Amino acid sequence: MGKKNNNSEKNLKDKSETFMTAKNRGEYLTPHQIVEELNKYIIGQDDAKRSVAIALRNRWRRQRVDGEMRQEIMPNNIILIGPTGVGKTEIARRLASLAQSPFVKVEATKFTEVGYVGRDVDSMIRELVDKSVQMIKDEQQRTKEVQAHKLAEERILDLMIPPTKTTKSQTSFYSQPEETEDNSQTREKFKDLLQNGKLDEQIIEIDIMVDQVPSMQILGPLGMDEIGMNLQDIMGNMIPKRNKKRKVKIAEALKIFEKEEVEKLIDMDAVIQEAIERAENNGIVFIDEIDKIVSYGEKGGGPDVSREGVQRDLLPIVEGSTITTKYGTVSTDHILFIASGAFHVSKPSDLIPEMQGRFPIRVELQSLTEEDFVKILTLPENALIKQYQALLSSEGVELEFTDDAIAEIASSAALINNEVANIGARRLHTIMTSLLDDIMFDIPEIINNKKITIDAEFVKNKLSNITENMDLSKFIL
């Protein structure tokens, strides 16, 4: 066996083991460890992190309760209250990533009461199950990559050197066919060349399975996700696939065959069964803008078509009901629902009483301060400054920010948020874009420095027009 082949198989195995380790690790994190992981990406909001960490750990605890009590333990749904840009959505997204849970984010304003044109609330559960199926399928693919790679190699060899069959005895009824010795040796030689990458650039003609089903789109008030039946799959099963010949490089053919072999190795019935179970027990639904479905009545002074109707439709799903999907029925009893809203012109008590009872845990997130902005710019693993440094490093340029420059950026963000509109950490994106606009445009033609340092004076000069003229900043930021 070639050295490249050994490394390739080792990399596939290592990737599969790393994935399974990360998956199991997410299931066993303690509340303190969950908060520690969230701190890598989200600054402040300790109360919110604490609440979601307890909720996630409680799911792990419930699955280890014996007897009928397990079914009686319901998740404590959470409602996050706070202005935009303080981390509500990011907390839920990172939590789902930690737990390797099916996660779906929906906007409450996209739903309408039954009888109106628009999406019905059941579609969020159907979307959650779709995500769960894809998640399980991806996991299965990772575990079967090594086996699929070997099968793909054999298919390439069959095309290049078809196996010659002979029999041990012409008179024996039970004689088994076997490859001749010469053919077997030749295949081994070519297999060694293939595994060492020496045949990658050669052209080979292969057969590819293609669908004959035309793409379809249903026009009208209902979309494909609202019907509950996948017409595309139905038509695909009725119309057989056909082979299409293509000439490709062997390296590309190997990837195509690997994909086909992985699909053959996956048991979709088992995938669907596990996906439904995971969606029911580990699924997380994040309902954003829940304050926008509050009926303001006379206070709002405008129409509030179906707002309370959407709340009433949400009630049975959040409390626990059975939803029909194209993969089967799904129970929402143990799905964790996290809602969020700014509640600028309303308050949580304006929700109908039944809806308030479905979200027993309420956490108020705090507005970001100037000190928070400094931490957001520097501490998280995906900090904005680190992102721009990574972008310019691709051009061979080192970007450096002095401490006083970072402080000045944070001060400008806090000032504009207070004077114009508080959009939280999103203000940093607009400020950084304005600050580095000329640099990003002039590299590499005009600016060819290998190191660029941003100091406080540079920040003040670039942002002076914005911070001094708040009327202008309304249009720029």
Secondary structure, 3 states (H helix, E strand, C coil): CCHHHHHHHHHHHHHHHHHHHHHHHHHHCCHHHHHHHHCCCCCCCHHHHHHHHHHHHHHHHHCCCCCCHHHHCCCCCEEEECCCCCCHHHHHHHHHHHHCCCEEEEEHHHECCCCCCCECCCHHHHHHHHHHHHHHHHHHHHHCHHHHHHHHHHHHHHHHCCCCEEECCCCCCCCCEEECHHHHHHHHHHHHHHHCCCCCCCEEEEEEEECCCCCCCCCCCCCHHHHCCCHHHHHHHHCCCEEEEEEEEHHHHHHHHHHHHHHHHCCHHHHHHHHHHHHHHHCEEEEECHHHHCCCCCCCCCCCCCHHHHHHHHHHHHHCCEEEECCEEEECCCCEEEEEECCCCCCHHHCCHHHHHHCCEEEECCCCCHHHHHHHHHCCCCCHHHHHHHHHHCCCCEEEECHHHHHHHHHHHHHHHHHCCCCCCHHHHHHHHHHCHHHHHHCCCCCCCCEEEECHHHHHHHHHHHHHCHHHHHHHC
